Amino acid sequence: MGTRNQMSNQQQIQSEQARYLTRRWFLGECGVGLAVMALHTLQQQEASAAPSPLSPRAPHHRPKAKRVIYIFQAGAPSQLELFDPKPELAKRSGQLPPAELLKGYRSAFINPNSNLLGPKYRFIPSGQSGVEYSEVLPQTSSMADDICLIRTINTPAVNHAPAQIMMNSGSQQFGRPSFGSWMTYGLGSEGDDLPGYVVLTSARGTSGGASNYGCGFLPTIYTGVPFRGKGDPVLYLSNPAGIDSEAQRDSLNALRKLNQATLDQIGDPETAARIQNYESAYRLQTSAPELMDLSQESKQTLDSYGIKSPTESTFARNCLLARRLLERGVRFVQLFHEAWDQHSNLKARVKSNAVNTDQGSAALLKDLKQRGMLEDTIVIWGGEFGRTPMVQGGDDGRDHHNRCFSMWLAGGGIRGGMAYGSSDDFGFNVAENPVHVHDLHATLLHLLGFDHERLIYRFQGRDFRLTDVHGHVVKGILA
């Protein structure tokens, strides 16, 4: 099967090359005066003679969404201060947890017999739906009727790096493709001048590092491309002194011919990816600076996101850049903001983080909705796990908690204005409608048009998928 596919690819490439040779003969010999007009187009065609691995592709069934913005709040936001009100926990704050609650429980750091800690903030019914959100999220709660708040996410991982990798790739092991990579592998991209999968970071780097957005064993064209907040969006994007665009184009053409010869002979998809990467980088030199230039945006838009300086790298700026990336055909944008690891100083730091992220997140939803983009864009907000109902660090901290925590979704095919699932009185275990990480991934792929059991890639003799051998579509959150 592999040999037949390789021969088919080579035949397709040779057919494309023959077609381009015929066009060059026509323009060169017929004297119809079109050669100068078509020169730039031909150069681009020559540069992309190999079929692009990022060409748009149809999914398994009709999708509800075709784009994703994943706002990954790394460090683990406390659901008990933000999304999951617990009056009983507040009532019993300072007491030991019931013994039956801790049966079989494995904690990350604390003594499980630590006292219970009540929520630090009030919860307020929001929107027509009346779903309760924390008082420190006034902007997010204003969009309550567009948001599906899932209060029963659970994961097997209890520490940051493996949990982040699990949430992003469906496995705690390094080397698996990320969700964004699976999506671009399945759907391709809608733009020619930017990568299909772009990563933006604020606060600091994540514990899981590049594995959170890597392509694993998929061809490297599907990896997430980090854009920097200052200077060139991508390192070495600008030409060095003495090299102009014409010289660079000549060099790339020569390099492309060598890579194309290798591709024709071997048919390695990594070679096709390399050709595409070189050409994408060339186009990035003009498209990326234009993308990052927020002077094109109105003051009203900047103010709505809370952007004080269009050139300062902040979470709010990344939210606006996410919308601009989608408008330019990028398929998957991921925002990483690692600031939520509150083992101590919980109340002050949760509020500080909320101030830094609430307005930008909500403004992004409003902006997408006003532009008619939210209906086919999924927006995801959440971290790798939640926080314990027991206290850590004196009387003002919480440990890692993987058994039950909250995330929210909005947009393409998601049922808004609801809270899905419920935890027990202490926010410790799932009481109703559990949603495992694999279930979340299966549901997101379903909304993007994929049967998660059929979106596979064969590697080292085995068929791999994002959901491994697990996962069920959570139909209760679908519109």
N, C-alpha and C positions, 0 to 999 in steps of 0.2 A: 504494500500500500504506500509506504514511504517513497519507494523508487518511482511509482507511477505519479505521485503528487509532485515529486521533484522534476520529473520530465515534463509534466503539465505546466509547472511554473516556468521552466526554461523555454518551452514553446510559446507561452504567452509573452514573455519578455522579447524573444526573437521576433514575434509578430509585431509587437509595438515598435521595435527598432526598424523593421522593414517599413512600417507605416510612416515613421518620421523621415526615413531616407527618401521615400516617394514625395513627401511634402517639400523637402529641400530641393529635389530635382525640379519640381514644378515652379517653385519660387525663383530658382536660379536660372532656369532655361527659358521660361515662357515670357519674361520681360513684361510682366503685368504691373510692375511698380509697387508690389506689395512687400518686397523683401525688407525694406527699412522699417515699415510699419510693424512687421511681424517679428523683428529680430528679438526683442525682449521676450516675447511669448515662446519662441523657439528655444531660447536659452533656458527658460524654466522647464520646458518639456524635456530637453536633453538632460537636464539635471535630475529629472524625476522619471527616467525611462523605466526603472524598476517600479512595479506596483507598490503604492504606499501601504505600509502595515497599518496606518491610521485612517485609511479610507473609511467613510461611514458604512456601517453594516446593519442589516436588519436583525432584531432579536427574535426570540422564539414565538412571541405573541405580541399583540398590539400593546404598546407600553402606555402607562399613565404619565411617566416622566422620562425625560431624556438628558437631564443634567443634575448634578449633585453639588451642594456646598456642605461640607462636613466641618462644623465648628467643634474641634476637639479640645475640650477644656481639661487638659492634663493635670494630674496631681490629685484628682478625685474630689469634685465639689460635694459638699455635704447636702444630701437630699433633705435632711432634717431641719436645716436652716433655710432651704430654698423652695422645695417642691412637695414635701410630704408632711402635712400637719399631724401632730401626735399629742392630743390633749392628755391622754393617759400617761404618756412619757413625761410630760410637763408636771403632772400631778405627783408622780413618783420619783421625780428628780432627787438625787442624793441617796436613794435606797439601793440595795443590792438587787440585781435582776433575779427573777424567779429561777430556781435551780433547773427546772425542766426546759427553760429557754436555752440553756448552755450545753445541753446534752449533745456530745459529739462535735462541739464547736471548736474550731481551730482558728486562733487569732494570729494576726501578723506580729504584733509587738506587745500588746498590753496583757495584763492578767485579766482573763475573762470575768473574774469576780469583781472587777472595778464597779463603782457605783454608776447608776444610770444618770444621764445628763439631759435635762429637758431642752427643747428648742430655744434658741437665743432670740428669735424674731417672731413677730405676729404673722399670721396668715390671713389673707383678705380674699373673699369671693370676687371673681373678676369676670367681666364680660357678661353677655346674656346667658352663657353656659353656667356661670357661677363657680367654675373650677378655682380652687384656692391656690394662690401663689404667695410667696413671701413678700413682706413689705419692702424688702431691699431690691425687688425686681419690678418697679413701677412701669417701666417701658415694656418689658417682656409681657407682663400681665395685661397690658393694653391690647395685646394681640392674642389673648386667650382663646377667642372664638375661631382662630385660624390654626391653633396649635393642638396637637395630640400629645399629652403628657403621659408617658409610660412610667409607672411607679414600681414596676416589678422586674426590672432588668437584673439578671444574675450571671455570674461568670465563675469559672473554676479558679482563676488566678487571684492571689492575695497580695502580690507586690507589684510595684509600678511597672518596671520594664516588661515582665512577661504579660501583665494584664493589658498594657497598652498594645503590645504586639498581638495579643489575643483579640482585642477589640477591633484592631485594624486589619488583621489577616486571617482570623479564624483559628489561629494556632498560637500556642505559647512558644513555639520553636522559631528560631531565626531561619530565614531563608524561604519563607512562604510569600507568595504575592499578596500585596495589600488589596483592600476592597477597591480603591481607585484604579489599581492596575488591572484587576479583573474586569472592571467596568469598561475601561478603554480598550482592553483586549476584545471584549464582546461587542462593543458599539463603534469603536473607532472614534474619530474626532470630526467636528464640523468646521474646524478652522485650518488654514494652511500655514499661517504665520506664527502660531504659538503652539506649545506642547499641548497634548490632549489632557494632561494631568499636571496641575501646578500647585505648589505648596508655599504657603506664607506663614511666617512664624513671628510671634510677639512674645513678650516676657522673656523666656529663655528656652533653650533646646529641651526636647523631651527625653525622658529616661530611656525610652526604647530606641532613640536615635533614628537613623535612616530606615531601619526595618519597618517603621510605621508607615512609610510610603514607598518602600522598595517594590521591585517587580519580581523578586525571587527568581524562579526558574523560567518565567516568561521572558520573551525577548526584551532587551533593555529599552526599546522605544516606548514601552508601557510604564516605565517607572515615573514616579512623581518628580518633577523638576522644581527644586527650591528657588524662589526668587528672593533676592536680598532687599532689605528695606532701604538701604542707602547705596549711593554709587550706582554702578552698572547692576541691573537686576540679576544678571548672571555674570559670574567672574569671566574676565577676558573677552567680554562681548565687544568692546571697542577694538578697532584695528591698532596695532602698534605703529609708532612713528615710521613714516616712509612707505607704508602700505596703503594704497588707495583701493577703492571698491573694484576697479578693473583688474588690478593685480590679484586681488583675492579671488575674484571670479575665475580668472585663468587657472589659479592654483587648485581651486575646488573642482573645476572641470577635469583637470589632469588626474586628480585624486579619485574622482568619480569613475573615470574610465578604468583605472586600475582595480577599484573595488567591484565594478561591474563585471570585469573579466573574471574575477574570483567568484562572484555570484553565479555567473553563467556556468562555470566549471564545477562548483561544489554545491550551490543551492542552499547555503547556510543562511537561515533567517537572521542571524546576527549581522551578517554582511549587509543584508537589505536594511536592517535597522541602522547600521552605521552610515549608509548612504543617506537615509532619511534624516539622521541626526545632524549630519554636516549641513544639509540644505536647510533644516529647521533653524540651526544656529545662524546661518547667513540671513534668513528672513527676520530672525529675532533682532538683528541689529537695527532695524528700522521700526519694527512693530512694538518691541518691548519698551523703548523710551517713550513712545507715544502713549502706551498703556499706562505707564506710571505717572504721567503728567496730569495731575488733578486740577491744573489751572483751567481745564476745559469744563469742569463742573461748576455749577452755580453756587453762590454763597449759601443759598437756601438748602441745597443738598448737603454741602459740607457741614452746615450747622445741624442738620437733622441727624447726622452720624456722630456729632460731637467732635469733629475734626478741627482743631485750632490752627494747626500748621499743615498745609498740603504736602510738605516734604518730610515731616517727622514720622518715623516709623512707629505706628501704634496699632493696637487691636482694631480701633475704629477705622483707621485708614485701610487696614487689610480687609475689613468687611466691604468697604466701598470698592476696593480693587477686585474683590470676588465677583461683584455684580458686573464690573467692566470686563473681566475675563470671560464670563459667560456670554456677554454680548458679542465677543470676538470669536466665539465658537469653541472655547475650551469646554471639555466635557465634565471634568471633575476638578473642583477646587477644594483644598483642605487647609483650614486655618488651625494652627497649633498655638495654644496659649497655656503654658504650664505654670500655674501660680496657686493651685488649690490644695496643697498638701498641709492642711491645718492640724498638725499634731498638738499645737498649743496656740494661744492667742487667737482662738477660733472666732470670737464675735467680731473683733476689729478687722481681721484679715478677710473674713467672708464679705463683710460690708465693703471693704476696699476693692476686692476683686469684682464684686457686683457693680460698683460704680464704674470700674474700668471696662466692663463688658456688656452691661445691660443695654445701654443706649445703642451701641453699635449693632448688636444682635437684632434688636427690635427694628432699628432703622433699615437694616438689610431686608427684613421681611416686608416692611411697608413699601420700600422702594421696588422690590420685585413684584409685589402685588399691584402697585400703581402702573407698572409697565407691562402688565399682563404676562409676566414671566413666572410667577409663583405657581401657576396651574400646571406647568410641566417641569418644575424644578423642585427637587427634594432638598430641604434644609434640615440638617441634623445637629443637635446640640447635646453634648454630654462628655463625660470622662471615662476612665478605665474601670472604676468601681465607685462605691460611696463611702460613707463614714459610719462608725459604730454608734449605737445609742448609749454606749458606756463611755465614761470620761477617760481622758488621757492627759497627762501633763498638768497635774494639780487639779484645777477645776475648770479648765477652759481649753480643751482639745479633744479630738476624736481620732481613733485609729482607722486603719483601712477596713472596709466592709464590702465583701463580694456577694453576700447572700441576697441582698435586695437593695436596689438603688434606682435613681430616676434619670431619664433622658427625655428630651422632647423632639418631636418631628413636626414638620409643616410642609405644605405644598403638594406637588404632584401625586394625586391619588390618596393622600392621607386624610382621614376624617378629623376635622378640626373641632374645637370646642368640647374636648372630652379628656377625662383622666382614665387611663386604662389600667386595670389591675389594682390590687390593694395589698398593703403589707399588714402585719399584725399590729397590735396596739403600741408596740415599742419600735416599730420600723426595723425589726430584726430579721424576720423571715417573710417570705411571700405567703399571703393568705389566700389570694385568688388571682388566677390568670398569670402564671409565671411566663417570662420572656427571656429565654437564654440568648446569649450572643449569637449562636447559630440561627435561632429563630429570627432575630433582628436582621441578620444578613439575608436569610432566605426571603424575608418580606420585602426588603429593599430591592433585591434582584427581581422579584416578581413585579414590582411597580415599574422597573426599568425594562420589563418585557422578557425576562429570562425565567426559565425553569431552573432553579438552583441545582438540580440533580443532573442537568444536561449541559451546563456551562462548565466544561472540563478542559484540562490540558494534560496530555500524556507526557510524563517525565520519568525516566529511569524505569520504564516498564509498568508504570502505574498511572491510572487516571486520577488526577487531583481536581478538587473543586474548593471554592471558598468555604463551604459549609462542611467539608470533610465528608463524613457519612451520617451527618445529623441534620437538624433543622426542619422547622415547619413554618409555613406562612401564617402569620398572625392575622386572620381575617377580620377580627374585631376592630382593628384600627383602619381598615380600608374604607374609603368613601363609597 
